[in-house]
Amino acid sequence: MTRIIQLGSALLLAIAAASAQAANYAGTTFEIEMIVFERPQGMEQSRETWPTAPRLQYPSRWVDFDTARGGSLFLSPAATRLDNKAAALTRGGDRVLFHKAWRQVLQQKRNSPAILISGGDRAGDQSRLGGSVTLSVSRYLHLSTNLWLSEFAAAGADSGIPLPRRPVATTEEPLDLASEAGDFQAAAASAFAAQPQQAVYAQHLVPLQAERRMRSGELHYIDHPAFGILIEVRTVSGSDE
């Protein structure tokens, strides 16, 4: 019985420590670097799993790499450190569609904006790679992906899979996304809307919707027959902020 009590106490202490660590994580600045790459012949290899009516949608709460808050960028640019990984992918025949590094203050998921992602060839206002990712913290670092890779329909086509319009700002004012608690202001959502754009259709499309728990300082790989993700989240020392 004593042994059971000791084990139970140790478990409670571990849970408390993890909760405390999560509380410390929220509001902390991290450096994120992400590579999204396309596999050669990936669309053809995914032919059997092409969804005929995928549900594609941009989130209502989002930022991009131009979003300002308080006179500075919400996602601060950072130097890339995974250039050797990107070069290795290219040498292996893969095509890098997106590669950026940035600094971001991470919050719990309910307070975390989605980050708009795009890359690759374009048709009109659409990119071959579209969608968003969301980074947040709880007991661990978390990544949620809502990405898709399109094979565009022929130019001028008016049928196929309609691609959702990427949201754009309708105001030149910097967006105040969050209060100290990380709550979005109601006015922020109404400040953004889709501008009128010519509809673009995809002949085929592959979504990549995944949830991944991560640890800082580790390189994580999300695989898919058509395209994949390399992502690393790094802690930022006090002297670096």
MARBA-3410 file (N, C-alpha, C, O; in Angstrom, 1 decimal):
241
0.8,-1.2,0.0,0.0,0.0,0.0,0.9,1.3,0.0,0.6,2.2,-0.7 ~ 1.9,1.2,0.8,2.8,2.4,0.9,3.4,2.6,-0.5,3.6,3.8,-0.9 ~ 3.8,1.5,-1.2,4.4,1.7,-2.5,3.4,2.3,-3.5,3.8,3.2,-4.3 ~ 2.1,1.9,-3.4,1.1,2.5,-4.3,0.9,4.0,-4.0,0.8,4.8,-4.9 ~ 1.0,4.4,-2.7,0.8,5.8,-2.3,2.0,6.6,-2.9,1.8,7.7,-3.3
3.2,6.0,-2.8,4.4,6.7,-3.3,4.3,6.9,-4.8,4.6,8.0,-5.3 ~ 3.9,5.9,-5.5,3.7,6.0,-7.0,2.7,7.0,-7.3,2.9,7.8,-8.2 ~ 1.6,7.0,-6.6,0.5,8.0,-6.9,1.0,9.4,-6.6,0.7,10.3,-7.4 ~ 1.8,9.6,-5.5,2.3,10.9,-5.2,3.3,11.4,-6.3,3.3,12.5,-6.7 ~ 4.1,10.4,-6.8,5.1,10.8,-7.8,4.3,11.2,-9.1,4.8,12.1,-9.8
3.3,10.5,-9.4,2.5,10.8,-10.6,1.9,12.2,-10.5,1.9,13.0,-11.5 ~ 1.3,12.5,-9.3,0.7,13.8,-9.1,1.7,14.9,-9.3,1.4,16.0,-9.8 ~ 2.9,14.7,-8.7,4.0,15.7,-8.8,4.4,15.9,-10.3,4.7,17.0,-10.7 ~ 4.5,14.8,-11.1,4.8,14.9,-12.5,3.8,15.7,-13.2,4.1,16.5,-14.1 ~ 2.5,15.4,-13.0,1.4,16.1,-13.6,1.5,17.6,-13.3,1.3,18.5,-14.1
1.7,17.9,-12.0,1.8,19.3,-11.5,3.0,20.0,-12.2,2.9,21.2,-12.6 ~ 4.1,19.3,-12.3,5.3,19.9,-13.0,5.0,20.2,-14.4,5.4,21.2,-15.0 ~ 4.3,19.2,-15.1,4.0,19.4,-16.5,3.0,20.6,-16.7,3.2,21.4,-17.6 ~ 2.0,20.7,-15.8,1.1,21.8,-15.9,1.8,23.2,-15.6,1.5,24.2,-16.3 ~ 2.7,23.2,-14.7,3.5,24.4,-14.4,4.3,24.8,-15.6,4.4,26.0,-15.9
4.9,23.8,-16.3,5.7,24.1,-17.5,4.9,24.6,-18.6,5.3,25.6,-19.3 ~ 3.6,24.1,-18.7,2.7,24.6,-19.7,2.4,26.0,-19.5,2.3,26.9,-20.4 ~ 2.1,26.4,-18.2,1.8,27.7,-17.8,3.0,28.7,-18.1,2.8,29.8,-18.5 ~ 4.2,28.2,-17.9,5.4,29.0,-18.2,5.5,29.2,-19.7,6.0,30.2,-20.1 ~ 5.2,28.2,-20.5,5.3,28.2,-21.9,4.4,29.3,-22.5,4.8,30.1,-23.4
3.2,29.4,-22.1,2.2,30.4,-22.6,2.8,31.8,-22.5,3.1,32.2,-21.4 ~ 2.8,32.5,-23.6,3.4,33.9,-23.5,4.8,33.9,-23.8,5.5,35.0,-23.7 ~ 5.4,32.8,-24.1,6.9,32.7,-24.3,7.2,32.8,-25.8,6.4,32.3,-26.6 ~ 8.3,33.5,-26.1,8.7,33.6,-27.5,9.5,32.4,-28.0,10.4,32.0,-27.3 ~ 9.1,31.8,-29.1,9.8,30.7,-29.7,10.2,31.1,-31.1,9.6,32.0,-31.7
11.2,30.4,-31.6,11.6,30.6,-33.0,11.2,29.3,-33.7,11.5,28.2,-33.3 ~ 10.5,29.5,-34.8,9.9,28.4,-35.6,10.5,28.5,-37.0,10.6,29.5,-37.6 ~ 10.9,27.3,-37.5,11.3,27.2,-38.9,10.6,26.0,-39.5,10.5,25.0,-39.0 ~ 10.0,26.3,-40.7,9.2,25.3,-41.3,9.5,25.2,-42.8,9.6,26.2,-43.5 ~ 9.6,24.0,-43.3,9.8,23.7,-44.7,8.6,22.9,-45.2,8.3,21.8,-44.6
8.0,23.3,-46.3,7.0,22.4,-46.9,7.5,22.1,-48.3,7.8,23.0,-49.0 ~ 7.5,20.8,-48.6,8.1,20.4,-49.9,7.1,19.4,-50.6,6.3,18.7,-49.9 ~ 7.2,19.4,-51.9,6.4,18.5,-52.7,7.3,17.4,-53.2,8.4,17.5,-53.6 ~ 6.7,16.2,-53.2,7.4,15.0,-53.7,7.3,14.9,-55.2,6.2,15.2,-55.8 ~ 8.3,14.4,-55.9,8.1,14.1,-57.3,7.1,13.1,-57.6,7.0,12.0,-56.9
6.2,13.4,-58.6,5.1,12.5,-58.9,4.2,12.2,-57.7,3.5,11.2,-57.7 ~ 4.2,13.1,-56.7,3.4,12.9,-55.5,1.9,12.9,-55.8,1.2,12.1,-55.2 ~ 1.5,13.8,-56.7,0.0,13.8,-57.0,-0.4,12.5,-57.7,-1.5,12.0,-57.4 ~ 0.4,12.0,-58.6,0.0,10.8,-59.3,0.0,9.6,-58.3,-0.9,8.8,-58.4 ~ 0.9,9.6,-57.3,1.0,8.5,-56.4,-0.2,8.6,-55.4,-0.6,7.6,-54.8
-0.8,9.8,-55.2,-1.9,10.0,-54.3,-3.3,9.8,-55.0,-4.3,10.1,-54.4 ~ -3.2,9.4,-56.3,-4.5,9.3,-57.1,-5.6,8.6,-56.4,-6.8,9.0,-56.5 ~ -5.3,7.5,-55.8,-6.4,6.7,-55.2,-7.0,7.3,-54.0,-8.1,6.9,-53.6 ~ -6.4,8.3,-53.4,-6.9,8.9,-52.2,-7.3,10.4,-52.4,-7.6,11.1,-51.5 ~ -7.5,10.8,-53.7,-7.9,12.1,-54.0,-9.4,12.3,-53.5,-10.2,11.6,-53.9
-9.6,13.3,-52.6,-11.0,13.5,-52.2,-11.8,14.2,-53.3,-11.2,15.1,-54.0 ~ -13.0,13.8,-53.5,-13.8,14.4,-54.6,-14.5,15.7,-54.2,-14.8,16.6,-55.0 ~ -14.7,15.8,-52.9,-15.4,17.1,-52.4,-14.7,17.5,-51.1,-15.4,17.4,-50.0 ~ -13.5,17.9,-51.1,-12.8,18.2,-49.9,-13.4,19.5,-49.2,-13.9,20.4,-50.0 ~ -13.4,19.6,-47.9,-13.9,20.8,-47.2,-12.7,21.7,-46.9,-11.9,21.4,-46.0
-12.6,22.7,-47.7,-11.4,23.6,-47.6,-11.9,24.9,-47.1,-12.9,25.5,-47.5 ~ -11.3,25.4,-46.1,-11.7,26.7,-45.5,-10.5,27.4,-44.8,-9.8,26.7,-44.1 ~ -10.4,28.7,-44.9,-9.5,29.4,-44.1,-10.1,29.8,-42.8,-11.3,30.1,-42.8 ~ -9.4,29.9,-41.7,-9.9,30.2,-40.4,-10.3,31.7,-40.3,-9.8,32.5,-41.1 ~ -11.2,32.0,-39.4,-11.6,33.4,-39.2,-10.5,34.2,-38.4,-10.5,35.4,-38.6
-9.7,33.5,-37.6,-8.7,34.1,-36.9,-7.3,33.7,-37.5,-6.9,32.6,-37.4 ~ -6.7,34.7,-38.1,-5.5,34.4,-38.8,-4.5,35.6,-38.8,-4.9,36.7,-38.5 ~ -3.2,35.2,-39.1,-2.2,36.2,-39.4,-1.4,35.7,-40.6,-1.4,34.6,-40.9 ~ -0.7,36.7,-41.2,0.2,36.3,-42.2,1.5,36.9,-41.9,1.7,37.5,-40.8 ~ 2.5,36.9,-42.8,3.8,37.4,-42.5,3.9,38.9,-42.7,5.0,39.4,-42.5
2.8,39.5,-43.0,2.8,41.0,-43.1,1.9,41.6,-42.0,1.8,42.8,-42.0 ~ 1.3,40.8,-41.2,0.4,41.3,-40.2,1.2,42.1,-39.1,2.1,41.6,-38.6 ~ 0.7,43.3,-38.8,1.4,44.1,-37.8,0.5,44.2,-36.6,-0.7,44.1,-36.6 ~ 1.2,44.3,-35.5,0.6,44.5,-34.2,1.4,45.5,-33.3,2.6,45.2,-33.1 ~ 0.8,46.6,-33.0,1.5,47.5,-32.2,2.7,48.1,-32.9,3.7,48.5,-32.2
2.6,48.2,-34.2,3.7,48.8,-34.9,4.8,47.8,-35.3,5.8,48.2,-36.0 ~ 4.7,46.6,-34.9,5.7,45.6,-35.3,5.0,44.4,-35.8,3.8,44.2,-35.6 ~ 5.8,43.5,-36.5,5.2,42.3,-37.1,4.8,41.3,-36.1,5.5,41.1,-35.1 ~ 3.6,40.7,-36.2,3.2,39.6,-35.3,4.2,38.4,-35.4,4.5,37.8,-34.4 ~ 4.6,38.1,-36.6,5.6,37.0,-36.8,6.9,37.7,-37.2,7.0,38.1,-38.4
7.8,37.8,-36.3,9.1,38.5,-36.6,10.0,37.6,-37.4,10.2,36.4,-37.0 ~ 10.6,38.1,-38.5,11.5,37.2,-39.3,12.7,36.8,-38.5,13.2,37.5,-37.6 ~ 13.2,35.6,-38.8,14.4,35.1,-38.1,15.3,34.4,-39.2,14.8,34.0,-40.2 ~ 16.5,34.3,-38.9,17.4,33.6,-39.8,17.2,32.1,-39.9,16.9,31.5,-38.8 ~ 17.1,31.5,-41.1,16.9,30.1,-41.2,18.2,29.3,-40.8,19.3,29.8,-41.1
18.0,28.2,-40.3,19.1,27.3,-39.9,19.0,25.9,-40.6,19.9,25.1,-40.4 ~ 17.9,25.7,-41.3,17.7,24.4,-41.9,17.9,24.4,-43.4,17.4,23.7,-44.2 ~ 18.8,25.3,-43.9,19.1,25.5,-45.3,19.7,24.2,-45.8,19.5,23.8,-47.0 ~ 20.5,23.5,-45.0,21.1,22.2,-45.5,20.0,21.2,-45.7,20.1,20.3,-46.6 ~ 19.0,21.2,-44.9,17.8,20.2,-45.1,17.1,20.6,-46.4,16.7,19.7,-47.1
16.9,21.9,-46.6,16.2,22.3,-47.8,17.0,21.9,-49.1,16.5,21.4,-50.1 ~ 18.3,22.1,-49.0,19.2,21.7,-50.1,19.2,20.2,-50.3,19.2,19.8,-51.5 ~ 19.2,19.4,-49.3,19.1,18.0,-49.4,17.9,17.5,-50.1,17.9,16.6,-50.9 ~ 16.7,18.2,-49.7,15.5,17.8,-50.3,15.5,18.1,-51.8,15.0,17.3,-52.6 ~ 16.1,19.2,-52.2,16.2,19.6,-53.6,17.0,18.6,-54.4,16.7,18.2,-55.5
18.2,18.3,-53.8,19.1,17.3,-54.4,18.4,16.0,-54.6,18.7,15.3,-55.6 ~ 17.5,15.6,-53.7,16.8,14.3,-53.8,15.6,14.3,-54.7,15.0,13.3,-54.9 ~ 15.4,15.5,-55.4,14.3,15.5,-56.4,13.0,16.2,-55.9,12.1,16.3,-56.6 ~ 13.0,16.5,-54.5,11.8,17.1,-54.0,11.8,18.6,-54.4,12.9,19.2,-54.7 ~ 10.7,19.3,-54.3,10.6,20.7,-54.6,10.1,21.4,-53.3,9.0,21.2,-52.8
10.9,22.4,-52.9,10.6,23.2,-51.7,9.6,24.2,-52.1,9.9,25.1,-53.0 ~ 8.4,24.2,-51.5,7.4,25.2,-51.8,7.3,26.3,-50.8,6.9,27.4,-51.1 ~ 7.8,26.1,-49.6,7.8,27.1,-48.5,8.9,26.9,-47.6,9.1,25.7,-47.2 ~ 9.6,27.9,-47.2,10.7,27.8,-46.2,10.9,29.1,-45.6,11.4,30.1,-46.2 ~ 10.5,29.2,-44.3,10.6,30.5,-43.5,10.9,30.1,-42.1,10.7,29.0,-41.6
11.6,31.1,-41.4,11.8,31.0,-40.0,11.3,32.3,-39.4,11.4,33.4,-40.0 ~ 10.7,32.2,-38.2,10.1,33.4,-37.6,10.0,33.2,-36.1,10.1,32.1,-35.6 ~ 9.9,34.3,-35.4,9.7,34.3,-33.9,8.2,34.7,-33.6,7.6,35.5,-34.3 ~ 7.7,33.9,-32.7,6.3,34.1,-32.4,6.1,33.8,-30.9,6.6,32.9,-30.3 ~ 5.2,34.6,-30.3,4.8,34.4,-28.9,3.7,33.4,-28.9,2.6,33.7,-29.4
3.9,32.2,-28.4,2.9,31.1,-28.4,2.0,31.2,-27.2,2.4,31.5,-26.1 ~ 0.7,30.9,-27.5,-0.3,30.9,-26.5,-1.1,29.6,-26.5,-0.8,28.7,-27.3 ~ -2.0,29.4,-25.6,-2.8,28.2,-25.6,-3.7,28.3,-26.9,-3.9,29.3,-27.5 ~ -4.2,27.1,-27.3,-4.8,27.0,-28.6,-5.9,27.9,-28.9,-6.1,28.5,-29.9 ~ -6.8,28.1,-27.8,-7.9,29.0,-28.0,-7.6,30.4,-28.3,-8.4,31.2,-28.8
-6.3,30.8,-28.0,-5.9,32.2,-28.2,-4.9,32.3,-29.4,-4.3,33.3,-29.6 ~ -4.7,31.2,-30.1,-3.6,31.2,-31.1,-4.2,31.4,-32.5,-5.1,30.7,-32.9 ~ -3.7,32.3,-33.3,-4.2,32.6,-34.6,-3.6,31.5,-35.6,-2.4,31.1,-35.3 ~ -4.3,31.2,-36.6,-3.7,30.4,-37.7,-2.8,31.3,-38.5,-3.0,32.5,-38.7 ~ -1.8,30.7,-39.1,-0.8,31.4,-39.9,-1.0,31.0,-41.4,-1.0,29.8,-41.7
-1.3,31.9,-42.2,-1.6,31.6,-43.7,-0.3,31.2,-44.3,0.8,31.8,-44.2 ~ -0.4,30.1,-45.1,0.8,29.5,-45.8,0.5,29.4,-47.3,-0.6,29.1,-47.7 ~ 1.5,29.8,-48.1,1.3,29.6,-49.6,2.7,29.4,-50.2,3.7,29.7,-49.6 ~ 2.6,28.8,-51.4,3.9,28.6,-52.1,3.7,27.8,-53.4,2.6,27.3,-53.6 ~ 4.7,27.8,-54.2,4.6,27.1,-55.5,4.0,27.9,-56.6,3.9,29.1,-56.5
3.7,27.2,-57.7,3.2,27.9,-58.9,1.8,28.6,-58.5,1.2,28.2,-57.6 ~ 1.5,29.6,-59.3,0.3,30.3,-59.1,-0.7,30.2,-60.3,-0.2,30.1,-61.4 ~ -2.0,30.3,-60.0,-3.0,30.5,-61.0,-3.9,31.6,-60.5,-4.6,31.4,-59.5 ~ -3.8,32.8,-61.2,-4.6,33.9,-60.7,-4.0,34.3,-59.3,-2.8,34.5,-59.2 ~ -4.9,34.4,-58.3,-4.5,34.8,-57.0,-4.3,33.6,-56.1,-4.0,33.7,-54.9
-4.3,32.4,-56.7,-4.2,31.1,-55.9,-2.7,30.6,-56.0,-2.1,30.7,-57.1 ~ -2.3,29.9,-55.0,-1.0,29.2,-55.0,-1.2,27.7,-55.0,-2.2,27.3,-54.5 ~ -0.3,27.0,-55.5,-0.4,25.6,-55.6,-0.5,25.0,-54.1,-1.2,24.1,-53.9 ~ 0.3,25.6,-53.2,0.2,25.3,-51.8,-0.6,26.3,-51.1,-0.3,27.5,-51.2 ~ -1.6,25.9,-50.4,-2.5,26.9,-49.7,-2.9,26.3,-48.3,-2.6,25.2,-48.0
-3.5,27.2,-47.5,-4.0,26.7,-46.2,-3.3,27.5,-45.1,-2.9,28.6,-45.2 ~ -3.3,26.8,-44.0,-2.7,27.5,-42.8,-2.2,26.4,-41.8,-2.5,25.3,-41.9 ~ -1.4,26.9,-40.8,-1.0,26.1,-39.7,-1.2,26.9,-38.4,-1.2,28.1,-38.4 ~ -1.4,26.2,-37.3,-1.5,26.8,-36.0,-0.6,26.2,-35.0,-0.5,25.0,-34.9 ~ 0.2,27.0,-34.4,1.1,26.6,-33.3,0.6,27.1,-32.0,0.3,28.3,-31.9
0.6,26.2,-31.0,0.1,26.6,-29.7,0.9,25.8,-28.6,1.7,24.9,-28.9 ~ 0.6,26.1,-27.4,1.2,25.4,-26.2,0.1,24.9,-25.3,-0.9,25.6,-25.0 ~ 0.3,23.8,-24.7,-0.5,23.3,-23.6,0.5,22.6,-22.7,1.4,23.2,-22.1 ~ 0.4,21.3,-22.5,1.5,20.6,-21.8,2.7,20.4,-22.7,3.8,20.3,-22.2 ~ 2.5,20.4,-24.0,3.5,20.3,-25.0,3.3,21.4,-26.0,2.3,22.1,-26.0
4.3,21.6,-26.9,4.1,22.4,-28.1,3.2,21.6,-29.1,3.3,20.4,-29.2 ~ 2.3,22.3,-29.8,1.4,21.6,-30.7,1.4,22.3,-32.0,1.4,23.5,-32.1 ~ 1.3,21.5,-33.1,1.1,21.9,-34.4,-0.2,21.4,-35.0,-0.4,20.2,-34.9 ~ -1.0,22.2,-35.6,-2.2,21.8,-36.4,-2.0,22.3,-37.8,-1.8,23.5,-38.0 ~ -2.1,21.4,-38.7,-2.0,21.8,-40.1,-3.4,21.7,-40.9,-4.1,20.8,-40.7
-3.6,22.7,-41.7,-4.8,22.7,-42.5,-4.3,23.2,-43.9,-4.6,24.3,-44.4 ~ -3.5,22.3,-44.6,-2.9,22.6,-45.8,-3.5,21.8,-47.0,-4.0,20.7,-46.8 ~ -3.3,22.3,-48.2,-3.7,21.5,-49.4,-2.8,21.9,-50.5,-2.2,23.0,-50.6 ~ -2.6,20.9,-51.4,-1.7,21.0,-52.6,-2.6,20.7,-53.8,-3.3,19.7,-53.9 ~ -2.7,21.7,-54.7,-3.6,21.7,-55.8,-2.9,21.3,-57.1,-1.8,21.7,-57.3
-3.7,20.6,-57.9,-3.3,20.5,-59.3,-4.3,21.3,-60.1,-5.5,20.9,-60.2 ~ -4.0,22.5,-60.6,-4.9,23.4,-61.1,-5.6,22.8,-62.4,-5.0,22.1,-63.1 ~ -6.9,23.2,-62.5,-7.6,22.9,-63.7,-7.1,23.8,-64.8,-6.4,24.8,-64.6 ~ -7.5,23.5,-66.1,-7.0,24.3,-67.2,-7.4,25.7,-67.1,-8.5,26.0,-66.5 ~ -6.6,26.6,-67.6,-6.9,28.0,-67.5,-8.3,28.3,-68.1,-8.6,27.9,-69.2
-9.1,29.1,-67.4,-10.4,29.5,-67.8,-11.5,28.4,-67.5,-12.6,28.7,-67.8 ~ -11.1,27.3,-66.9,-12.1,26.3,-66.5,-13.0,26.8,-65.5,-12.6,27.6,-64.6 ~ -14.3,26.4,-65.6,-15.3,26.9,-64.6,-15.9,25.7,-63.9,-17.1,25.8,-63.4 ~ -15.2,24.6,-63.8,-15.6,23.5,-63.0,-14.4,22.8,-62.4,-13.3,23.0,-62.8 ~ -14.7,22.0,-61.4,-13.7,21.3,-60.7,-13.9,21.5,-59.2,-15.0,21.8,-58.7
-12.8,21.5,-58.4,-12.8,21.8,-57.0,-12.6,23.3,-56.8,-11.4,23.7,-57.0 ~ -13.5,24.0,-56.3,-13.3,25.5,-56.1,-12.3,25.7,-55.0,-12.5,25.2,-53.9 ~ -11.3,26.5,-55.2,-10.3,26.8,-54.2,-10.8,28.0,-53.3,-11.2,29.0,-53.9 ~ -10.7,27.9,-52.0,-11.2,29.0,-51.2,-10.3,30.2,-51.4,-9.1,30.1,-51.6 ~ -10.9,31.4,-51.3,-10.2,32.6,-51.4,-9.4,32.9,-50.2,-9.9,32.9,-49.1
-8.1,33.2,-50.4,-7.3,33.6,-49.3,-7.7,34.9,-48.7,-7.9,35.9,-49.4 ~ -7.9,35.0,-47.4,-8.4,36.2,-46.8,-7.3,37.3,-46.9,-6.1,37.0,-46.8 ~ -7.7,38.5,-47.0,-6.8,39.7,-47.1,-7.3,40.8,-46.2,-8.5,40.8,-46.0 ~ -6.5,41.7,-45.8,-6.9,42.8,-45.0,-7.7,43.8,-45.8,-7.4,44.1,-47.0 ~ -8.7,44.3,-45.2,-9.5,45.4,-45.8,-9.2,46.8,-45.2,-9.8,47.7,-45.6
-8.2,46.8,-44.3,-7.8,48.1,-43.7,-6.3,48.2,-43.7,-5.6,47.2,-43.6 ~ -5.8,49.4,-43.7,-4.4,49.6,-43.7,-3.9,49.8,-42.2,-2.7,49.9,-42.0 ~ -4.8,49.8,-41.3,-4.5,49.9,-39.9,-3.8,48.6,-39.4,-4.3,47.5,-39.7 ~ -2.8,48.7,-38.5,-2.2,47.5,-37.9,-3.3,46.8,-37.1,-4.1,47.4,-36.5 ~ -3.2,45.5,-37.1,-4.2,44.7,-36.4,-3.8,44.4,-35.0,-2.7,43.9,-34.7
-4.6,44.8,-34.0,-4.3,44.5,-32.6,-5.0,43.2,-32.3,-6.2,43.1,-32.0 ~ -4.2,42.1,-32.5,-4.8,40.8,-32.4,-5.2,40.3,-31.0,-6.2,39.6,-30.8 ~ -4.5,40.8,-30.0,-4.7,40.2,-28.7,-4.5,41.2,-27.6,-3.7,42.1,-27.7 ~ -5.2,40.9,-26.5,-4.9,41.6,-25.2,-3.9,40.8,-24.5,-3.3,39.9,-25.0 ~ -3.5,41.3,-23.3,-2.5,40.6,-22.5,-2.9,39.1,-22.3,-2.0,38.2,-22.2
-4.2,38.8,-22.2,-4.6,37.5,-21.9,-4.7,36.7,-23.2,-4.9,35.5,-23.2 ~ -4.4,37.3,-24.4,-4.4,36.6,-25.6,-5.8,36.5,-26.3,-5.9,35.7,-27.2 ~ -6.8,37.2,-25.8,-8.1,37.1,-26.4,-8.2,38.1,-27.6,-7.8,39.2,-27.6 ~ -8.8,37.5,-28.7,-8.9,38.3,-29.9,-10.0,39.3,-29.7,-11.1,39.0,-29.1 ~ -9.8,40.5,-30.2,-10.8,41.5,-30.2,-11.9,41.2,-31.3,-11.5,40.8,-32.4
-13.1,41.5,-31.0,-14.2,41.3,-32.0,-14.0,42.1,-33.2,-14.3,41.6,-34.3 ~ -13.4,43.3,-33.1,-13.2,44.1,-34.3,-12.2,43.5,-35.2,-12.2,43.8,-36.4 ~ -11.3,42.7,-34.7,-10.2,42.2,-35.5,-10.8,41.3,-36.6,-10.3,41.3,-37.7 ~ -11.7,40.4,-36.2,-12.3,39.5,-37.2,-13.0,40.3,-38.3,-13.0,39.9,-39.5 ~ -13.7,41.4,-37.9,-14.5,42.1,-38.9,-13.6,43.0,-39.8,-14.1,43.5,-40.8
-12.3,43.2,-39.4,-11.4,44.0,-40.2,-10.9,43.2,-41.4,-10.2,43.8,-42.3 ~ -11.2,41.9,-41.5,-10.7,41.1,-42.6,-11.8,40.5,-43.4,-12.8,40.1,-42.8 ~ -11.6,40.4,-44.7,-12.6,39.8,-45.6,-11.9,39.4,-46.8,-10.9,39.9,-47.2 ~ -12.6,38.5,-47.6,-12.0,38.1,-48.9,-12.4,39.2,-49.9,-13.5,39.6,-50.1 ~ -11.4,39.7,-50.6,-11.6,40.6,-51.7,-12.2,39.9,-52.9,-11.9,38.7,-53.1
-13.0,40.5,-53.7,-13.5,39.9,-54.9,-12.3,39.4,-55.8,-11.4,40.1,-56.1 ~ -12.3,38.1,-56.1,-11.3,37.5,-56.9,-11.9,36.6,-58.0,-13.0,36.1,-57.8 ~ -11.2,36.4,-59.0,-11.7,35.4,-60.0,-11.6,34.0,-59.5,-10.6,33.6,-58.9 ~ -12.7,33.2,-59.6,-12.6,31.8,-59.1,-11.6,31.0,-59.8,-11.4,31.1,-61.0 ~ -10.9,30.2,-59.0,-9.9,29.3,-59.5,-10.2,27.9,-59.1,-10.6,27.7,-57.9
-10.1,26.9,-60.0,-10.5,25.5,-59.7,-9.3,24.6,-59.8,-8.4,24.9,-60.5 ~ -9.4,23.6,-59.0,-8.4,22.5,-59.0,-8.9,21.3,-59.7,-10.1,20.9,-59.4 ~ -8.1,20.7,-60.5,-8.5,19.4,-61.1,-8.4,18.3,-60.1,-9.3,17.4,-60.0 ~ -7.4,18.3,-59.3,-7.2,17.4,-58.2,-6.6,18.2,-57.0,-6.0,19.2,-57.2 ~ -6.8,17.6,-55.8,-6.3,18.3,-54.7,-6.0,17.3,-53.6,-6.8,16.3,-53.4
-4.9,17.5,-52.8,-4.6,16.6,-51.7,-4.5,17.5,-50.4,-3.7,18.4,-50.4 ~ -5.3,17.2,-49.4,-5.2,17.9,-48.2,-4.2,17.3,-47.2,-3.9,16.1,-47.3 ~ -3.7,18.1,-46.3,-2.8,17.6,-45.3,-3.3,18.2,-44.0,-2.9,19.3,-43.6 ~ -4.1,17.4,-43.3,-4.6,17.9,-42.0,-4.1,17.0,-40.9,-4.5,15.8,-40.9 ~ -3.3,17.5,-40.0,-2.7,16.7,-39.0,-2.5,17.4,-37.7,-2.5,18.7,-37.7
-2.4,16.7,-36.6,-2.1,17.2,-35.3,-0.8,16.6,-34.8,-0.7,15.4,-34.9 ~ 0.1,17.4,-34.4,1.4,16.8,-33.9,1.8,17.5,-32.6,1.8,18.7,-32.5 ~ 2.2,16.7,-31.7,2.8,17.2,-30.4,4.3,17.2,-30.6,4.9,16.3,-31.1 ~ 4.9,18.3,-30.2,6.3,18.5,-30.4,7.0,18.9,-29.2,6.5,19.3,-28.2 ~ 8.4,18.7,-29.3,9.3,19.2,-28.2,10.2,20.2,-28.8,10.6,20.1,-30.0
10.5,21.2,-28.0,11.4,22.3,-28.6,12.8,21.7,-28.8,13.3,20.8,-28.1 ~ 13.5,22.2,-29.9,14.8,21.7,-30.2,14.9,20.5,-31.0,16.0,20.0,-31.4 ~ 13.7,19.9,-31.3,13.7,18.6,-32.1,13.1,18.9,-33.5,12.2,19.7,-33.6 ~ 13.7,18.3,-34.5,13.2,18.4,-35.9,12.1,17.4,-36.1,12.3,16.2,-35.9 ~ 10.9,17.9,-36.5,9.8,17.0,-36.6,9.4,16.9,-38.1,9.6,17.9,-38.9
9.0,15.7,-38.5,8.7,15.4,-39.9,7.3,14.9,-40.0,6.9,13.9,-39.4 ~ 6.5,15.5,-40.9,5.1,15.1,-41.2,5.1,14.6,-42.6,5.4,15.4,-43.5 ~ 4.7,13.4,-42.8,4.9,12.7,-44.1,3.5,12.6,-44.8,2.5,12.5,-44.1 ~ 3.6,12.6,-46.1,2.4,12.4,-46.9,2.9,12.0,-48.3,4.0,12.4,-48.7 ~ 2.2,11.1,-49.0,2.7,10.7,-50.4,3.0,11.9,-51.3,3.9,11.8,-52.1
2.2,12.9,-51.2,2.3,14.1,-52.1,3.2,15.2,-51.7,4.0,15.7,-52.4 ~ 3.1,15.5,-50.4,4.0,16.5,-49.8,4.2,16.3,-48.4,3.5,15.6,-47.7 ~ 5.2,17.0,-47.8,5.6,16.8,-46.4,6.1,18.1,-45.8,6.2,19.1,-46.4 ~ 6.3,18.0,-44.5,6.7,19.2,-43.7,7.8,18.8,-42.8,7.9,17.7,-42.2 ~ 8.8,19.7,-42.7,9.9,19.6,-41.7,9.7,20.9,-40.9,9.6,22.0,-41.4
9.6,20.7,-39.5,9.4,21.9,-38.7,10.3,21.7,-37.4,10.4,20.6,-36.8 ~ 10.8,22.8,-36.9,11.6,22.8,-35.7,11.2,24.0,-34.9,11.2,25.1,-35.5 ~ 10.9,23.8,-33.6,10.6,24.9,-32.7,11.7,25.1,-31.7,12.1,24.1,-31.0 ~ 12.3,26.3,-31.6,13.5,26.4,-30.8,13.2,27.5,-29.7,12.5,28.5,-30.0 ~ 13.7,27.3,-28.5,13.5,28.2,-27.4,14.4,29.4,-27.8,15.5,29.3,-28.4
14.0,30.6,-27.3,14.8,31.8,-27.5,15.3,32.2,-26.1,14.5,32.5,-25.2 ~ 16.6,32.3,-26.0,17.2,32.7,-24.7,16.9,34.2,-24.4,16.6,35.0,-25.4 ~ 17.0,34.6,-23.2,16.7,36.0,-22.8,17.5,37.0,-23.5,17.1,38.1,-23.9 ~ 18.8,36.7,-23.8,19.7,37.6,-24.4,19.4,37.7,-25.9,19.8,38.7,-26.6 ~ 18.6,36.8,-26.5,18.2,36.8,-27.9,17.0,37.6,-28.2,16.7,38.0,-29.3
16.2,37.9,-27.2,14.9,38.5,-27.4,15.1,40.1,-27.5,14.1,40.8,-27.7
END
